[in-house]
Amino acid sequence: MAEIRLAAEARAERGSAASRRTRHSGRVPGVLYGHGSGPVALSVDARELRAALAAGGPNALFDLALGGDVHLAIAREVQQHPVRRTVAHIDFQLVARDELVHGDVPVELVGEPVEVNRGGGTVEHVVVSLSVRAKPADLPAAIELDISGLQIGDTVRFGDVRLPRGVSCELDPDTVIAVAAPPRVEAPEAAASTETAGEAAGGESAEG
């Protein structure tokens, strides 16, 4: 994963009021911590951060420029506004290039399941993310799972997923990731109830 350069500024003020002022100025408050050092309050430009996260994904690797130094870091926690979905706060974690770190990586279903669609079935996405371990530069933005060859009744388990080189995951190989489910069949009782209701409605309309 390519490293993304991002400029940061130290913050002297703390607290909710100070964070609101920071956001109103077009910046996102945050902290930098890790490797035994205490948390350092900082802020980054909101637009630059949004572009960086869009380009690098949830496990983006940053060259964070702060106070004349450049720190290698990952975004460990990104808090969003509940309505606007803008970034309200971000936690950066210091990392070393050769250390193993954990990250949650989304599982993306790619391809068109032609046979499943033709048979009226659906692909149920059971596991949407994986907790993986890798060196910071090896953390993928996503893990793609090709479902184009699935047929109704097929099950994709974790053991069938090919992880990128240098990435490991301790999930049980039998864990179901996706299922090609058959068409839903309406229960006879429900179908009869629907039919009876339709006949009753038709009779009332005729009487009226």
HELIX and SHEET records of a PDB file:
HELIX    1   1 SER A   16  HIS A   24  1                                   9    
HELIX    2   2 ALA A   46  GLY A   56  1                                  11    
HELIX    3   3 VAL A  114  ARG A  118  1                                   5    
HELIX    4   4 PRO A  136  ASP A  138  5                                   3    
HELIX    5   5 PHE A  158  ASP A  160  5                                   3    
HELIX    6   6 PRO A  188  GLU A  207  1                                  20    
SHEET    1   A 7 GLU A   3  ALA A  10  0                                        
SHEET    2   A 7 SER A  37  ASP A  45 -1                                        
SHEET    3   A 7 ARG A  27  GLY A  34 -1                                        
SHEET    4   A 7 VAL A  87  LEU A  94  1                                        
SHEET    5   A 7 ASP A  69  GLN A  80 -1                                        
SHEET    6   A 7 LEU A  61  LEU A  66 -1                                        
SHEET    7   A 7 GLU A   3  ALA A  10  1                                        
SHEET    1   B 3 SER A 129  ALA A 134  0                                        
SHEET    2   B 3 VAL A 101  VAL A 110 -1                                        
SHEET    3   B 3 ILE A 143  ASP A 146  1                                        
SHEET    1   C 3 THR A 122  HIS A 125  0                                        
SHEET    2   C 3 VAL A 176  ALA A 181 -1                                        
SHEET    3   C 3 THR A 155  ARG A 157 -1                                        
END                                                                             
